[in-house]
Amino acid sequence: MPQFKLYLEGKSDTRLAIYDPLTSSLTWEDSNEAVIIDQSMVPTNDRPVAAISPTAPGIKTRALRKIKIQMGFACNYSCNYCSQNNQRPESQESIRVSSDKVEVFFSEMPTWFDGGDTGDGAGVNLEFWGGETLLYWKAVLQLATLLRGRYPQMELALFTNGSMVTKEMADAASILRIHFIVSHDGPTFSEDRAKDPFDIPQQAQGLHYLFRRLSPLNLISFNATVSPKNYSVRKIRHYIADKLGVPEKEVILTYDLATPYDDQGLTYVAEASNRRKLTQGLFEDMLGLYPFDINVGMTGLHLQDFFRSVTTGRSGDVVGQKCSMDLPSSLAVDLDGNALTCQNVTEKGGHKIGEVKDLGAVRLNTAYHWSNRKECGSCPVVQICKGSCMFLTDKLWEGACNQHFIWGTAHLALALYLQTNRRLVKIEGDAIRSTDVRQLAVLEAKS
């Protein structure tokens, strides 16, 4: 089992902690006492997850609790880092025919979905995805209306770049209780994506109306793609709040980490020479958020999960992928009934894993659980990172792993600092993701 020495610098001395991420054991080397003693956490009934791979594929079950519907890949943007860029040959024709497929899709849904905890959608989260999802609004509206009638307790969400919002869409979303998640990166939006919709009067008007309509109902949030050049969720949230003309505390902001799905995406991966500086910057930016507001970023949630892991001794074999799409209870499906690896891939791109009409035969044979990655088994932040993207391979996987390792290390340093008031300045181990790496400088030492 991997064990790592964590060098924690205080005001007058440096103490060593011993950490095993596969058993979540974290103790002081000199006393063998637990570093994190009490976070008011109680043991849970976590169950081992399947360590999927192409040779040991995962399955899907009718007891679905997360459903992602891929409406189509047509989009009015071409964002530099988009995970769908290399699969974009979806024509505008998909928009026209999508609504023709809704009734059949919905009528067959009970054959592959059990209806949730009580048959009315309770405990189930269903998301509508594009491309730009609002290009498929006619089909979304049709399907959401049917779903709300049969599964009134189901949580519905929709992802959009925010450029096509209308008053009618916002009004319908409030009635149908559809949570709009608007993708916006704050100050780098125009640089990486397209002209900022907040700077186009008609689009800005739609976003303002959407916010006023849905915010009182807790049905709107924003999601940023953060990267080495744009990682401050504080700045991103401030930017969005300023554009909306509302207090920052009213803006709910989550984020995803820029991950390379093609060569263009690799340009958003941090350079090795910048790793320590970026880790330091991330640490300081996240520390500036403390005490954590649940409405901005996920820093507090990530730390809570880490604290939970060490206070309950969470074993690595119960930790699934960060996206949770490796679980039998999570399904991505298109309107033709094709089961997919996830919502960001098409059946034409080699990621069709079966058809929902024969759910028992669906096999997730296009992905890898983190325990099947050579880097993850000797990684000190695997309990935080949870494996990056499960289907990437070769240089794209290497880039994704490097990117997530930096963010995971910054979170580990922050968690330890908040618990011990000490700075994580160095990690040592027999191998740190690679047999060639045995020590890693983390935060800068205080002079």
N, C-alpha and C positions, 0 to 999 in steps of 0.2 A: 504494500500500500504506500502511496506517495505521502511523504511528510515534508513540510516546508518550515524553515526557520524564518520567522518574521521579526525583523529588527525594528523595534519601536522606540524612537528617541523621545525622551522627556526633557525637562528643563535642566536636569543635572546628571542624568544617566541614560543608558540605553538598556532596555530589557528585551529578552527574547521570548517570543511565543512560538509554540509548536502547533501547526495546523495540518490536519488531514482532511481534505475536502471530500473524500469518499465516505468518511464516517462522521464528518462535521465535528470532529474533536478539536477544540481550541483551548490550549492550556499554557500557563506560564512555565517556561523551562526550569526556573529556579525553585519553584514551589509545587509544580504539578497541579495548581489550582486552576479552576476555570477562569478564563479571561472575562467572559460575559456570564455573569452569575444569574441574573434575573431580569427577564423582559416580560414577565407575567404571561409567559407562553405555556400552554399545556400540550402534552403529547397528542398527536393526531393519529388517525387511522389511515395514513398514507399507504398505498399499495404499490408493489413493484410495477413498473411500466415495461412494456415489451421493448427490447433493444432491437428495433427494426433495422433491416438492411435489405438490399436487393435479394440476398439469399435467405433472409428470414423476414419476409414481408409482413406488414401489419394488416389488420382487418378493420372493418367498420361494422357497427351495430345499429339496430333500429333505435336503440336508446340514445339517440343523438342529443347533445346538449349545446353544441355549437355547429351552426350550419352557415356556410358562406356560399352565396349564390353568385356565380360569375355570369353577369348579364351579357357581356360581350366586351371586346377589346377596343372598339372605336373610341377615339379620344380627340379632343380639340387642342391638346397640348402635346409637346414632345420634350419632356423634362430630361435633363442631362443624365440623371442618376436613376431613372425609372426602371423598376424591375421587369417591366413588360416591353421595353424598347425592342428587344431582339425577337419579340413575338407579335409585333404590331401589324402584320399584313392583314389584319381583320378589316374588311371593307365596311363602308357605310351601309351596305346591304343588311348587315346584322342588326342594325337599328330598326329597319322596316319590318323584318320578319320576327323580331323578338316577341312582340305582343301576340302574334299568332300562335306562339308556343305555350302561352301562360296557362290556358285552361287545361290542356292535357297534362302539363307539368304538375299543376295543383291537384287534379283529380287522381293522379297516381301517387301523390305524396304519402298518403296513409299506408301504402304498401312497403315503404322503406323508412318511415318515421313513426315512432310510437306515440307522439303527441305530447311528450314531456311528462313531468312528475305526476300530474293529475289529468292528463289527456287534453288539457286546454292550453298547452304551451308553457305552463309554469316551469321555470328553471331552464328555459331554452333561450339562447341568443341567436338570432338570425340576422345576417348582414348582407346587404346588396352591394356588389362590387362591379366596377368597370375594369378597363378603360375609364372614361368619364361617365360615371353612373347616370348622371342626369340626361345624357344623350338618350338613355333608355327609359326616360321618365314615364312614358305611356305604359310600358310593360311593368315598371316598378309599381306604379299607382294601381294598376289592375291586380297585380299579385298581392300587394300589401293589403288591399281591401278584402280580398278573399281570405288571406291569412288572419287578418284581424277578426273576421267573422267566425272562423273555425277555431282559432287559437288565441282567444282574447288576452291571455296572460303572457304571451310570447313577447320578448323584447326585440324590437326591430331597429336596425341601424342602417345608415347609408353613408358611403364615403364619396366625397366630391371635391373637386378643386375649387369650387365656389364661384366659377365664372358664369354659370348659366342659371343661377337662382332667380326665380320669379315669385311674385306675391302669391300666385295660385299654388305653387309648390309649397311654400311656407305654410299657408293656411291648411293645405291637405295634410302636411306632416304633423301639424298640431292636433288635428282631428284623429289621425290614425296612430298617433304617438310613435312617429319615426324619428329616431335620434339622428340628426345630421352631424357628421364628423367632417369638418372642413380642413382640407390639407393646405397648410400655409407655413412657410418657413421664415416668416418675419422679414428682416432686412435684406436677405439674399434671394428673395423670391424672383425678382426680375432677372437676376444674374443667371440663375440655374433653370428657370422654367419658362416663363412668358411675362408679358407685362402684368404687373400686379393688378388684380381685379379691384383692389381698393383705390387704384389710381384711374380707373375707367368709370366715369359717372354712373352709367346705367348698371354696371356690375356691382359697384359699391352700394348703390341704392338697394339692390336685391339682397346683398349681404347684411346691410343694416336692418332691413325689414325682417329678414330671417332671424337675426339675433334678437330683435325686440319681441318677435312672436314666440320663439322657442326657449329663450333663456329663462323666463319665469317658470317654465315647465321642466327645466333641467333636461332639455332635449337638444342641446347644441354644445359642441366642443370643437377644439381645433387640434390638429395633429401636425407636428413639424418633423421634417427629416433633418436630423442634426448630423454634422460632419466636422472634420477637423477645422474647417474655416468658419463654421457657424454652429457652435456647440452651446452657447449660453441660452438656456431656456428662459432665464430672467429677461434677457434683451428681446428675445422673440415674443414673449408674452407682453412686454411693455409696448412693443411695436404694434401688435394686434389691438391691444386695448386703446392705444392712442388713435389708431385708424377708426375704431368703432366709437371713440369718444366716451368710453365708459371707464370706471375704476378697474385697475388690474385684477382685483379680487373677484370680479365678475366673469373673467375669462378662464375657462377650463382648458388647459393645454396638456396634451400628451405628446410623446415623440417616438419616432423610430430612428434607428441608427442607419446611416447610409451604408448600404451593403452592395458589393460589386456583383452584378448579374451579367455584365459584359465588359469589354475592354474600356468603354467610356466610364463605367462605374468604378473601375480600378483607380481612376484619377481622383476619386474622393476618399481613398484609403490613405491613412496617415503614413508619411515617410518614416522609416525606421529611425532616422536621425532626429526626428521631431517627437519621438515617443515620450521621453521624459518630460519635455516642456509641455506637451499636451496633457499628460496625466496630471501635472501640477496645475495647469489651468482649469481642467475639469474639476479637480478637488476643490480649488478655491471658489469656483463658480457655484458648485453645489453646496459648499459650506455657507455661502452667502444666502442660501435659501432657508437655512435653519432658523427657527423651528419650521418644519416643513408644512407647507400648505398642500392639502390633498388635491387642490385644483391646478397645480402647476407641476408639470413633469411627472415622473414616477419615482423620483429619488427616494422619497419616504417609503414607498411601497417596496422598492428593491431592498432597502435597508431592513425593513421589518421582516421580509422574507429571509434575509441572511441571518438576522438575529434568531428567527424561528428555527433555522436549520441547526445552529450551534446549541441552542438551548434544549432542543428536542432530540439531538443526535441524529438528524435526518441522514439516512443512508443514500448514497448515490443512486442505488437501483430503483428509487421511487421518484427520481427527478426526470421528467420528460423534457421535450424540446421547448424552447422559449415560446414558440408560436402555438404550441399544443396541438398542431395538426397531425402529430404522430399518434394521437390517442384514438381508440375505437369510437369514442363519443363525439369526435370532430369530423366534419365532412365538408369538402368543397365540391360543388356540383354546378354544371351549367344547365341551361334551359332545355337542352336535348337529353338530359338525364345522364350525362357522362360524369362519372366520379373522377376527381382530379387530385393531383398531389396537394395543391393548395390553390387559392383564388388567383394567384399571379401567373398561372400557366394555362395553356390551352391543351385540348385533346390532340391537336395537330402537332404539338411540340414534343411529343413523346411522353407526356405526363398523364395520359389517360390510364387510370388504374382499374377500370371496370365500368359497369353501368348500374345505376341504382335499382333498376328493375330486377337485377340479380345481385342484390347487396351481399349475399353470402359468398359470392365469388370474387368480390372486390379485394384486391391485394395491393397494399401500399409497398410496391417494390422499386420505387424510384428515389428512395430517401435513406438516410443513415441516422440512427440515434447517435447522440454524442459519444456513447460508450464504444462505438465502433470507429471512432476517429482516433488516430494515434496521438494527436496533440491533446485531446481532452482528458485522457486518462492520467496525464501528468501535469495538469493545469491547476494552479492554486485558486482560480476564480470560476471554476466550472459550476459551482452552486449558484453563482450570480449570473453568469453568461448563459448557461444552459444550451450551449451548442450552436449558436449562430443559426444560419440557414441550413435546413436538413437535406436539401437536394444538391447543393453546390459541390463541385469537385475541382481537383487540379488547382490551377492558379487562382480561380475565382474563390474557391474554398480557402486557400491560403490567405488571400486578401481579406476575406470576411473574418477569418479567425484572428488575424492580426488586429483588425479594427475593433472587434468585440473584446479582445484581450485588454486593450488600453482602457476602454470604458469600464470593464469589470475590475481592473486593478484600481482605478480611481474610486470606484464604489467600495472596494475592500478597504482602501486606505481611509476613506471617510467613516466607514462603520467603526473601524478600530479607533480612530481619533475621537469620535463621539463617546465611545465607551471608556477610553483610557486616558484621554488628553495627551496622547503620544502620537508622533508622526511615523508612519511606515516609511522607512528610508531604504530598506533593502529586503529582498527575498532571496533565500538560499534553498537549494534542493538538489537531489541527485540528477534531476532533469526537470527543467521548466518548459513544458511543451515540446522540448527537443533535447535529446541526449547531449547536444553540444552547448546547451545553456544551463549553467548551474548557479548563477547568481544574477540578480536583476536589481538595478538601482530604481527606486520608485520616486518618492518625494525628495525634494532638495532638503538637505540638512540645514537646521537653523544655525546661523553663525553666532 
